[in-house]
Amino acid sequence: MPEIDSAAIGGWLGSAMWPFFRIGAFFLAAPIFGTQLVPARVRIVLAFLMTLAIAPNLPPMPVVDAVSVSAFVLTAQQILIGVAMGFSMQIFLQIFVVGGQIIAMHMGLGFASMVDPANGVTVTVLSQFHLMLITLLFVSMNGHLAMIEVLAASFYTLPVGFAFISKTALLDLAGHAGWMFTSALLLALPAVAALMIVNMSLGVVTRAAPQLNIFSIGFPSMLLLGLCIVWVTMIGYLPLFDRFTREALAMMTYLVGG
């Protein structure tokens, strides 16, 4: 009977477990897969199936003692790589959440909030509408498949070993939050500019006729006109969605040296 030692166990772990840690961490943090609507068991099964599908075609894995400090460090690195890749795409969806909140605050819908079932936080109704719309659009255009493609390619551009994401790429990922707020402002700018004109008009009316109760007139007017403005400005969402998607996928590829 062949003897099973720690080296043999390390070889088995290297062939399947190291990729599984990176893929599982990605599914934990990535949009669509990492939401609370997807049970943890489903994510584990998806990560396991994807590992089985791509493991035979991956580069050779390092042989590491399964019960050593090196194995622990290698596992932590794979988890951090997967989380970083998923987080870079999570920022992409938050652009539309932040943009919806900016518009909602200017049109008077800031008080109308609901619990986001995907992330478990409270957001405005308009942000939830944008998030649902963009999620459906992202899936319909196979954005989730593009994420999985970049994830599978990361095992070639950043092989499993003691190579990690560069310091420059990590700093750029931290600065990616600024890109999120800039893009959200760009998304909300047409609606905010239109709502500002409406506010200025209401201010002129108040100045010309102080006896009018501007609160009883202006609030429903802002809500109605705000909804119309949002409907009109939806025509410009598709080009921005395409641009933001390309930039997010480019950032995800840049993290792993692609």
C-alpha positions as CSV (number, residue, x, y, z in Angstrom):
1,M,0.0,0.0,0.0
2,P,1.5,3.4,-1.0
3,E,2.5,5.6,1.9
4,I,0.7,9.0,2.1
5,D,2.9,11.7,3.5
6,S,2.6,15.5,3.7
7,A,4.3,16.0,0.3
8,A,1.7,13.9,-1.4
9,I,-1.1,15.8,0.3
10,G,0.6,19.0,-0.7
11,G,0.6,17.9,-4.3
12,W,-3.1,17.1,-4.2
13,L,-3.9,20.4,-2.6
14,G,-1.8,22.2,-5.2
15,S,-3.7,20.7,-8.1
16,A,-7.2,21.8,-7.0
17,M,-7.3,23.5,-3.6
18,W,-5.2,26.6,-4.5
19,P,-7.4,27.5,-7.5
20,F,-10.5,26.7,-5.4
21,F,-9.4,29.3,-2.8
22,R,-9.0,32.1,-5.4
23,I,-12.2,31.2,-7.2
24,G,-14.2,30.8,-4.0
25,A,-13.0,34.2,-2.7
26,F,-13.9,35.8,-6.0
27,F,-17.5,34.4,-5.8
28,L,-17.7,35.7,-2.3
29,A,-16.9,39.3,-3.2
30,A,-18.0,39.7,-6.8
31,P,-21.3,41.3,-7.8
32,I,-24.2,39.0,-8.7
33,F,-22.5,35.9,-7.3
34,G,-21.6,37.5,-4.0
35,T,-25.0,39.0,-3.1
36,Q,-27.0,37.8,-0.1
37,L,-29.6,36.4,-2.5
38,V,-27.2,33.7,-3.5
39,P,-26.8,31.1,-0.6
40,A,-23.3,30.3,0.5
41,R,-23.8,26.7,-0.5
42,V,-24.6,27.7,-4.0
43,R,-21.4,29.8,-4.2
44,I,-19.3,26.9,-2.9
45,V,-20.8,24.5,-5.5
46,L,-20.2,27.0,-8.3
47,A,-16.6,27.5,-7.2
48,F,-16.1,23.8,-6.9
49,L,-17.5,23.1,-10.4
50,M,-15.5,25.9,-12.0
51,T,-12.3,24.6,-10.3
52,L,-13.0,21.1,-11.8
53,A,-13.6,22.6,-15.2
54,I,-10.4,24.7,-15.4
55,A,-8.0,22.8,-13.1
56,P,-6.7,20.3,-15.8
57,N,-5.6,23.2,-18.1
58,L,-3.9,25.3,-15.4
59,P,-0.1,25.8,-15.2
60,P,1.7,23.5,-12.7
61,M,1.0,24.3,-9.1
62,P,3.8,24.6,-6.5
63,V,4.4,21.6,-4.3
64,V,4.0,22.9,-0.7
65,D,3.8,21.0,2.6
66,A,0.1,21.0,3.5
67,V,0.8,21.7,7.2
68,S,3.4,24.4,6.9
69,V,3.5,28.1,7.2
70,S,4.1,28.4,3.5
71,A,0.8,26.7,2.8
72,F,-1.0,29.1,5.1
73,V,0.6,32.1,3.3
74,L,-0.2,30.7,-0.1
75,T,-3.8,30.2,0.9
76,A,-4.1,33.7,2.3
77,Q,-2.6,35.1,-1.0
78,Q,-5.1,33.3,-3.2
79,I,-8.0,34.5,-1.0
80,L,-6.8,38.1,-1.1
81,I,-6.3,37.9,-4.9
82,G,-9.9,36.6,-5.4
83,V,-11.4,39.2,-3.0
84,A,-9.5,42.1,-4.8
85,M,-10.7,41.0,-8.2
86,G,-14.3,40.7,-7.0
87,F,-14.1,44.1,-5.1
88,S,-12.9,45.8,-8.3
89,M,-16.1,44.8,-10.0
90,Q,-18.3,45.5,-6.9
91,I,-17.2,49.1,-7.2
92,F,-18.6,49.2,-10.7
93,L,-22.2,48.4,-9.6
94,Q,-21.9,50.9,-6.7
95,I,-21.5,53.7,-9.3
96,F,-25.2,53.4,-10.1
97,V,-26.2,53.2,-6.5
98,V,-24.3,56.4,-5.6
99,G,-25.6,58.1,-8.7
100,G,-29.2,57.2,-7.8
101,Q,-28.7,58.6,-4.3
102,I,-27.4,61.9,-5.7
103,I,-30.4,62.3,-8.0
104,A,-32.9,61.2,-5.2
105,M,-31.5,63.8,-2.8
106,H,-32.0,66.6,-5.3
107,M,-35.5,65.6,-6.3
108,G,-36.8,65.1,-2.8
109,L,-36.9,61.3,-2.8
110,G,-34.1,60.9,-0.2
111,F,-36.6,59.9,2.5
112,A,-38.0,57.1,0.4
113,S,-35.6,54.3,1.2
114,M,-35.7,50.5,1.3
115,V,-33.5,47.6,2.2
116,D,-31.3,46.3,-0.6
117,P,-31.8,42.6,-0.5
118,A,-28.6,42.0,-2.4
119,N,-26.3,43.8,0.1
120,G,-28.4,44.1,3.2
121,V,-28.1,47.9,3.5
122,T,-30.7,50.7,3.2
123,V,-30.6,52.7,0.0
124,T,-33.0,55.0,-1.8
125,V,-35.7,53.6,-4.0
126,L,-34.1,55.2,-7.1
127,S,-30.8,53.6,-6.3
128,Q,-32.4,50.2,-5.9
129,F,-34.1,50.8,-9.3
130,H,-30.8,51.6,-10.9
131,L,-29.1,48.7,-9.3
132,M,-31.8,46.2,-10.5
133,L,-31.7,47.7,-14.0
134,I,-27.9,47.6,-14.3
135,T,-27.7,44.1,-12.9
136,L,-30.1,42.8,-15.5
137,L,-28.3,44.7,-18.2
138,F,-25.0,43.4,-17.0
139,V,-26.2,39.8,-17.1
140,S,-28.0,40.1,-20.4
141,M,-24.7,41.3,-22.0
142,N,-22.8,38.4,-20.5
143,G,-20.8,40.6,-18.1
144,H,-20.7,37.8,-15.6
145,L,-19.1,35.5,-18.2
146,A,-16.5,38.2,-18.9
147,M,-15.6,38.3,-15.2
148,I,-15.2,34.5,-15.1
149,E,-13.0,34.7,-18.2
150,V,-10.7,37.3,-16.6
151,L,-10.7,35.1,-13.4
152,A,-9.6,32.0,-15.4
153,A,-6.9,34.0,-17.3
154,S,-5.5,35.3,-14.0
155,F,-4.0,31.8,-13.3
156,Y,-1.7,32.4,-16.3
157,T,-1.0,36.1,-15.8
158,L,-0.6,35.7,-12.0
159,P,0.2,32.0,-11.4
160,V,-0.4,30.3,-8.1
161,G,2.8,30.7,-6.2
162,F,4.4,33.3,-4.1
163,A,3.8,36.0,-6.6
164,F,1.2,38.5,-5.4
165,I,-0.6,41.6,-6.7
166,S,1.9,44.4,-7.1
167,K,1.9,47.3,-4.7
168,T,1.1,49.8,-7.5
169,A,-1.9,47.8,-8.5
170,L,-3.2,47.7,-4.9
171,L,-2.8,51.5,-4.6
172,D,-4.6,51.9,-7.8
173,L,-7.4,49.7,-6.5
174,A,-7.7,51.9,-3.4
175,G,-7.8,55.0,-5.7
176,H,-10.6,53.3,-7.7
177,A,-13.0,54.6,-5.1
178,G,-12.4,58.0,-6.5
179,W,-13.3,56.8,-9.9
180,M,-16.6,55.5,-8.5
181,F,-17.6,58.9,-7.1
182,T,-16.5,60.7,-10.3
183,S,-18.4,58.3,-12.5
184,A,-21.5,58.5,-10.3
185,L,-21.4,62.3,-10.5
186,L,-21.1,62.0,-14.3
187,L,-24.1,59.7,-14.4
188,A,-26.2,62.0,-12.2
189,L,-25.0,65.3,-13.8
190,P,-27.8,65.7,-16.4
191,A,-30.6,65.1,-14.0
192,V,-29.0,67.2,-11.3
193,A,-28.5,70.1,-13.7
194,A,-32.2,69.9,-14.8
195,L,-33.4,69.7,-11.2
196,M,-31.2,72.7,-10.3
197,I,-33.0,74.7,-13.1
198,V,-36.3,73.7,-11.6
199,N,-35.2,74.8,-8.1
200,M,-34.1,78.2,-9.5
201,S,-37.5,78.5,-11.2
202,L,-39.3,77.8,-7.9
203,G,-37.1,80.4,-6.2
204,V,-38.0,83.0,-8.8
205,V,-41.7,82.2,-8.3
206,T,-41.3,82.5,-4.5
207,R,-39.6,85.9,-4.9
208,A,-42.3,87.1,-7.3
209,A,-45.3,85.9,-5.3
210,P,-44.3,85.5,-1.6
211,Q,-47.9,84.8,-0.6
212,L,-47.7,81.4,-2.3
213,N,-46.9,78.4,-0.2
214,I,-43.9,77.2,-2.0
215,F,-43.6,74.0,0.1
216,S,-47.1,72.8,-0.9
217,I,-46.4,73.6,-4.6
218,G,-42.7,72.9,-5.0
219,F,-42.4,69.5,-3.3
220,P,-44.9,67.6,-5.5
221,S,-43.6,69.6,-8.6
222,M,-40.0,68.5,-7.8
223,L,-41.1,64.9,-7.5
224,L,-43.1,64.8,-10.7
225,L,-40.5,66.7,-12.7
226,G,-37.8,64.6,-11.2
227,L,-39.4,61.4,-12.3
228,C,-39.8,62.8,-15.8
229,I,-36.2,64.0,-15.9
230,V,-35.0,60.5,-14.8
231,W,-37.1,58.9,-17.6
232,V,-35.7,61.3,-20.2
233,T,-32.1,60.9,-19.1
234,M,-32.3,57.1,-19.2
235,I,-31.4,57.3,-22.9
236,G,-27.8,58.2,-22.0
237,Y,-27.3,55.3,-19.6
238,L,-26.3,52.7,-22.2
239,P,-23.2,54.5,-23.4
240,L,-22.1,55.2,-19.9
241,F,-22.8,51.6,-18.9
242,D,-20.6,50.4,-21.7
243,R,-17.8,52.8,-20.8
244,F,-17.9,52.0,-17.1
245,T,-18.0,48.2,-17.8
246,R,-14.9,48.4,-20.0
247,E,-13.0,50.4,-17.3
248,A,-14.0,48.0,-14.5
249,L,-13.0,45.0,-16.5
250,A,-9.7,46.7,-17.5
251,M,-9.0,47.4,-13.8
252,M,-9.8,43.8,-12.9
253,T,-7.4,42.6,-15.6
254,Y,-4.7,45.1,-14.5
255,L,-4.8,43.8,-10.9
256,V,-3.6,40.4,-12.0
257,G,-1.1,41.7,-14.5
258,G,-3.1,41.0,-17.6
